[in-house]
Amino acid sequence: MEADSKKGNVGLSSEDEKSVRQAIIDAELKTSGEIRVHIEENCRVDVLDRAVYVFEKLKMHKTKFRNGALFYLSMNDHKFAVIGDAGINAVVEDDFWEEVRDKLAVYFANGQFADGLVHGIKLTGERLKRYFPYPDDDINELPDDISYEKFPKTD
């Protein structure tokens, strides 16, 4: 799900990064689902298309149960998208990603990017727990770190 974040800069401080990473770790201790956050400087294409591209580039579609979720943010363009893989989309309510997007938008509009991400990650983790409970033999299929990329400047 895509949206615009109207003000502020989505670059995260080291402390904010730690909070977001810890939220990912905590959420993934309750589910076999995998959650990633990706932040870029600019997004010169449709934000949802870019999120899908990044999702594939990060190999999020390669999880065993196709249960990866990506929080994508574009810093300078104030846009974001939240998307899930086929396994998640097959079981969550039709409006789930809209619900997550709307909650994030409130935080982001107030410049609370880390808090918004933490809240969205917790919400996503709780929902994934329902459909993809944490198995005893679970392995962390994807890194928990935030990924960053500068989008090439065209000016």
C-alpha positions in Angstrom: 0.0 0.0 0.0 1.4 3.4 -0.9 1.0 6.9 0.5 2.7 10.2 0.8 4.4 11.4 4.0 3.9 15.1 3.9 6.7 16.5 6.0 9.9 15.7 7.7 12.9 13.7 6.7 12.8 9.9 7.0 16.5 9.5 7.6 16.9 7.7 10.9 19.3 8.3 13.7 21.4 5.5 15.1 19.1 5.3 18.1 16.0 5.2 15.8 17.6 2.5 13.7 18.2 0.4 16.8 14.6 0.8 17.9 13.3 -0.2 14.4 15.7 -3.2 14.2 14.6 -4.3 17.7 11.0 -4.1 16.6 11.8 -6.4 13.7 13.6 -8.9 15.9 10.8 -8.9 18.5 8.1 -9.3 15.8 10.0 -12.2 14.1 10.3 -14.0 17.5 6.5 -14.6 17.2 6.2 -15.6 13.6 8.0 -17.3 10.7 7.3 -14.2 8.8 10.1 -11.9 7.7 10.0 -8.1 7.9 12.4 -5.7 6.2 12.7 -1.9 6.1 14.3 -0.2 3.1 15.0 3.5 2.9 16.1 5.5 -0.2 17.0 9.1 -0.9 14.7 9.5 -3.9 12.0 7.6 -5.8 11.7 8.8 -9.3 9.1 6.1 -10.3 5.8 5.0 -8.9 6.4 4.2 -5.2 4.5 1.0 -5.3 6.4 -0.2 -8.4 9.7 0.7 -6.7 8.7 -1.2 -3.5 7.9 -4.3 -5.6 11.3 -3.9 -7.3 13.1 -3.5 -4.0 11.2 -6.5 -2.5 12.5 -8.7 -5.3 16.0 -7.2 -5.2 16.2 -8.0 -1.4 15.0 -11.6 -2.3 12.1 -11.3 -0.1 10.0 -13.5 -2.4 12.4 -16.4 -1.7 11.1 -17.1 1.9 9.8 -20.6 2.5 6.2 -19.6 3.1 6.3 -16.4 0.9 5.6 -14.4 4.1 7.8 -11.4 3.8 6.6 -7.8 4.4 8.5 -4.7 3.3 8.2 -1.2 4.6 9.7 1.0 1.8 10.4 4.8 2.4 11.6 7.4 0.1 13.4 10.2 2.1 13.3 13.3 -0.2 10.0 12.5 -1.9 8.1 11.8 1.3 6.5 8.6 0.0 6.2 5.2 1.4 4.7 1.8 0.6 4.0 -1.3 2.7 3.7 -4.6 0.8 3.5 -8.3 1.6 4.3 -11.4 -0.4 1.8 -13.9 -1.8 1.6 -16.1 1.3 0.6 -13.1 3.5 -1.8 -11.6 0.9 -3.6 -14.9 0.6 -4.6 -15.0 4.3 -4.8 -11.4 5.7 -8.0 -9.3 5.4 -8.3 -7.4 2.1 -7.8 -4.1 3.9 -4.9 -5.1 6.1 -2.2 -3.2 4.2 -4.5 -0.1 4.0 -4.9 -0.3 7.8 -1.1 -0.4 8.3 -0.6 2.4 5.7 -3.1 4.7 7.4 -1.5 4.2 10.9 1.9 4.9 9.5 0.7 8.0 7.7 -0.4 9.6 11.0 3.0 9.1 12.5 4.9 10.1 9.4 2.8 13.3 9.0 4.1 14.3 12.4 7.7 13.5 11.6 7.7 10.4 13.9 9.2 8.0 11.4 10.9 5.6 13.8 7.8 5.5 16.0 5.6 4.9 13.0 7.8 2.1 11.7 7.9 0.4 15.1 4.1 0.6 15.4 3.7 -0.7 11.9 6.2 -3.5 12.4 4.4 -4.6 15.6 1.0 -4.5 14.0 2.4 -6.6 11.0 4.1 -9.0 13.4 0.9 -9.6 15.4 -1.0 -10.3 12.2 1.6 -12.6 10.9 1.7 -14.5 14.2 -2.0 -15.5 13.6 -1.3 -17.1 10.2 2.4 -18.0 10.4 3.2 -18.9 14.0 6.8 -19.2 15.1 8.0 -22.8 14.7 10.6 -24.3 17.0 12.9 -24.9 14.0 12.5 -21.4 12.5 15.5 -19.8 10.9 15.9 -16.1 10.2 15.7 -16.1 6.4 16.4 -12.4 5.8 18.6 -9.8 7.6 16.9 -7.7 10.2 19.0 -4.6 9.4 17.5 -1.6 7.6 18.7 -1.5 4.0 19.6 1.9 2.4 20.1 2.8 -1.2 20.7 6.1 -3.0 18.6 6.4 -6.1 20.7 7.7 -9.0 20.2 11.4 -9.6 19.0 12.3 -13.1 19.4 16.1 -12.9 
